[in-house]
Amino acid sequence: MSPSASPPAPRRRRKAARPQELLQAALDLFVARGFAATRSEDVAARAGVSKGTLYRYFPSKQELFKAVVRHNLSALIAAGQLHADRFDGSSAQLLQQLLHGWWLRFGSTAAGGIFKIIVAEVGNFPELARFYRDEVQLPAERLIGGTLLRGIRRGEFRPVPVAEASLALIAPMLFLALHRHSVGARKPASAAPDALALLDTQLDLVLRGLLLPPAPPARRPRPQAQRQAVQRPAARRTAASRSAA
């Protein structure tokens, strides 16, 4: 075997995997302790590297958190957008696939705890708040809103306020992630809501609404039937007159 074809040395392989190891360690500690309470040196220790090595890849704790969000959320939204751009089926099917994919690849994983951090702490860090809005919130709203517009333009959906309808679909996803990493974390798994069933129910409510469709109007007799209805009594009266004569 030539030197160029030899497998990479273990140290080289470890160095290539180090950013992923640091991101996983950071995710675990951010979700468990929160952003403010997590120290950079703790992340480095969990990943088995020095603090200097951590800063070589991520120069600050905020940059480390941004990288965690990009790796777990931004990449997922970008993949969803690519899927939507290539999708040939109905817009209702696309919405269901996007919601299910979000839960299976993010909400049901440890990364879903990022939302708990966003809700609890991001208001104290304006730079992170702007980052999250630009990197996650707006792209997610564009993805779901674009799917709604697709359905409207194709004649599948009635015209609706797209921004508000998008939030109506996104809200239960946030609720599920928050529940799983707060109250739900203290309950047995059997007591957890069926996430996919909940998302399907929300989607059904948005697509169909709660109101029953109006009853169809009573059918009016056709003109020919009306003439026949008038002619039959007249014919009976004529027959009765002949019989009397």
NORNOR-V18650 format. One record per pair of residues at least 24 apart in sequence whose C-alpha atoms are under 7 Angstrom apart, sorted by sequence separation. I is the first residue (numbers start at 1). J is the second residue. D is the distance in whole Angstrom. If there is no record, write none. Layout:
# NORNOR-V18650
i:I j:J d:D
i:I j:J d:D
This chain:
# NORNOR-V18650
i:22 j:47 d:6
i:141 j:166 d:6
i:21 j:47 d:6
i:172 j:199 d:7
i:169 j:203 d:7
i:19 j:57 d:7
i:72 j:111 d:7
i:27 j:68 d:6
i:23 j:68 d:6
i:95 j:147 d:7
i:91 j:147 d:6
i:91 j:150 d:7
i:91 j:151 d:5
i:74 j:135 d:6
i:74 j:136 d:6
i:77 j:139 d:7
i:81 j:143 d:6
i:115 j:177 d:7
i:116 j:178 d:6
i:73 j:136 d:7
i:77 j:140 d:6
i:115 j:178 d:6
i:113 j:177 d:7
i:112 j:177 d:5
i:113 j:181 d:6
i:107 j:177 d:5
i:31 j:113 d:5
i:35 j:117 d:7
i:31 j:114 d:6
i:34 j:117 d:6
i:27 j:111 d:7
i:100 j:196 d:6
i:99 j:199 d:7
